[in-house]
């Protein structure tokens, strides 16, 4: 008898990333069977727009993921993890892996909820910090010069 189960069966893991980054979605198969028991690995994403298939085996299912997604784990070690490159706001959602064994047993992992932060937000924060730094520097220079002029008036 084969004992198969996915690690974190009931857990949903959070992931946050900035637009353009790569994200690894973990999924681990714990089993006492040989690697030949892995018939098929599927990944899909559930979002407000509905369910979209991402990968079946190591083949991209939908064009939106073409060239950006691949199985990145070592199947012989039970690692069914997937990497998604160059993420965008449209990639937000709950990513789930499913494993289909040679005896047609289907197991589904708990998934990873991906939140994407707009790149422009990071850029805006950087600009604000730079402007504040310049303003503080100018105030320091002005105060230093003003202090020197006050000293001259007092002499």
Secondary structure by P-SEA (a helix, b strand, c coil): cbbbbbccccbbbbbbbcccbbbbbbbbbbcccccccccbbbbbbbcccccccccccccccccccccccccccccccccbbbbbcccccccccbbbbbbbcccbbbbbcbbbbbbbccaaaaaaaaaaaaaaaaaaaaaaaaaaaaaaaaaaaac
